[in-house]
Amino acid sequence: MKKIQPVSSRWTFFLKLAFPLLWIIIMGGITILMLISPLENIKEPFSPSTAKAMIIGFYLTVIGLCYLLFMRTNWVGLSTKHLYVSNFFKSYKYTYNSIAKFEEKNMLLYTIVVIHFHQKTKFGKSIFFIRNHYWNYFLEKHPEVVNEIVAVATSEQQDTVELQ
């Protein structure tokens, strides 16, 4: 068996599952308490109904941001022959020739890597993960992996140019 090098952040589990779950439970409870309380003592500029709408809006906004920023991320590991992807419930193994391309997006505090596949996989046409420092280390140590991905992507681009 080949050694698998995790290249996604150690924070992936917390950001994908633990934080959103804790937010939904704890802040959801606080939101429900605020909704059932009369809030009679709230003075200007808010009425009790406006304050309740703001609390609901804040709660739903943070849930939406968690989904957009973290809940779509996956755990990713690399070996010399395969790419391993997990959402902490299911895990799948893909070969490097199934990858169309990958791109990195800097999000100020962390970097997201997006891997695009040729065909739809169990996780969709592309996967996201928050990279750690082993991502660059693995790609520098194993240039054949990058060469295989680039060769497949280049041959696909040539095929689309010939078809046009």
URMOLIN-V453964 format. One record per pair of residues at least 12 apart in sequence whose ideal C-beta (glycine too) atoms are under 8 Angstrom apart, sorted by the first residue. I is the first residue (numbers start at 1). J is the second residue. Records with the same first field share a line. If there is no record, write none. Layout:
I=J  J
//
This chain:
2=79  80  81  82
3=79
4=77  78  79  84
5=77  78  79  134  138
6=75  76  77  132  134
7=76  77  78  113  129  131  132  134  135  138
8=73  74  75  76  77  129  130  131  132
9=110  129  130  131  132
10=132
11=130
12=73  74  75  129  130
13=75  88
15=69  70  73  130
16=70  71  73  74  87  88
17=88
19=66  70
20=63  66  67  70  71
23=62  63  66
24=63
27=59  62
28=59
31=55  56  59
34=51  52  55
35=52  55  56
39=51  52
69=107
72=128
73=112  128  129  130
74=86  87  123  127  128  129
75=87  88  129
76=113  115  127  129
78=138  142  145
80=142  144  145
81=95  96
82=94  95  96
83=95  96  99  115
85=121  123  127
87=123
90=122
92=121  122  123
94=117  121
96=145  148  149  152
97=148  152
98=117  118  119  121
99=115  116  117  118  149  152  153
100=116  117  118  152  153  156
101=115  116  149  153
102=114  115  116  149
103=116
104=131
110=130  131
111=130  131
112=128  129  130  131
113=128  129  130  131  135
114=126  127  128
115=127  129
118=152  156
//
